[in-house]
Each structure stands twice: as C-alpha cells, then as structure tokens.
C-alpha cells in the first residue's frame, strides 16, 4: 500500500514562541508534531521512532552535538533537519553540523510552512525508501559462510525483516551477508547486506548494501505495481 501522506516531525526547544510557530506551520501542512525540551530526550525519542523532519532550536544546550549525533547515528540519519537560529552567525555552524535548513527567528507559521514545502519531496522520497511492505517470501541467507533458510516478513527499498528457522551464530549482529529471493510473480533478487538487529523471536533486520544486476530496478518496479494494485483490490472488497 502507498506510504501514508502525513509527515511526522519532532521539535527540540524550550521556547514557547518557537513551539507556537512550528506547531502552527505544521498544522497548515497537515503534519504531526512531537515535542521534547532537551538533547537527551530528543536522542531517546529519535532512537525509538522514525520521523521525517526535526526542528532543533539552537538555544537548546548541546544543539549542535544533537544534529551531529543524528547524522552519525543509524536511526533517522536521513531525516530533514531544520535549525532554528537567532542570527546569521548561528546558521553556518548548524548547516556545517548537518542541518538542511536554517529557519530564522522569530519562527512563524508562514516560514515553517515554506521550509517544509521546500523539503517535502526529500521527505516523501525518504519515507518511501523505508516504507515496509508486508510479505511472506522464502529467502536464502549466507551468514559467515553458513546458509540459512528464512522468510521475509516485510521489505522496503532499503532493507527487509526476516524470520530464521534456526538461531544464527553468536555475534552475527552487524555481519555482512549475501541473500537471494524471488518476488511473488516477479524476478529473482540477490545482493549483499548487513544484519542490523535481531530479537529472541527469530526475527532480524537486514539493510541492503547493494542488489546485483537489475535488482534495484526490478524491486522498484515491483513496489510500484504493488502500490498500484493493492488500493484497488481493497476498494473492491469493501462492503457496499
């Protein structure tokens, strides 16, 4: 199914006027906003939730370190970052740390709406890359020279979650692996990736490093076809 259109944002600030301006602008955009006041609470939030954009008020203690941490982290590192700056002198360090945009104070609903409009295509493209399609597909994994049979439970343009039938060797997290599977009514896909997480229920996450041959194009074609067909199938099955 297509990725939801509603974009999700986080604001890191202790200033009421900034909160009011960001909240007002995002409401006009039909977006969702969460709010935290500190660098540490922001890092905790970012570590457990996927978000599309982050507004960081430069008056927050450790604001530049927060921007750097997001860019160097494994979670939300591609989120669009809007630095709320009080002067032109603050803009350059924020952009150098990894912010995409500098929003000058006083932050107004109109300026927020304009900046979000400018970044919308970036955020929608990144959301699509990570949107998970639920599937049930056999996959072969080669982990440290050992072959494992598993089942893909969901897949995106950037990776997949799989369920293994037997436990992996201890220390397999972050291992580089090879994989191969066939899409339903589609072509064979193979490539290389990395195990990024695992749990005690036998599920693990794989981030794609690359897909061999025409694999990337074939996967994108399959996603597009799935997004075109599924909404119409669901509509056909709705009770009249």
Buried (B, 14 or more C-beta within 10 A) or exposed (E): EEBEEEBBBBBBBBBEEBBBBBBBBBBBBEBBBEBBBBBEEBBEBBEEEEBBBBBBBBBBEBBBEBBBBBBEEEBBEBBBBBBBBBEEEBBEBBBEBBBBBBBBBEBBBEBBBBBBEEBBEBBBEBBBEBBBBEBEBEBEBBBEEEEBEBBBBBBBBBBBBBBBEEEBEEEBEEBEBBBBBEBEEBBEBBBBBBBEEBEEEBBBBBBBEEBEEEBBEBBEBBBEEBBEEEEEEEEEEEEE
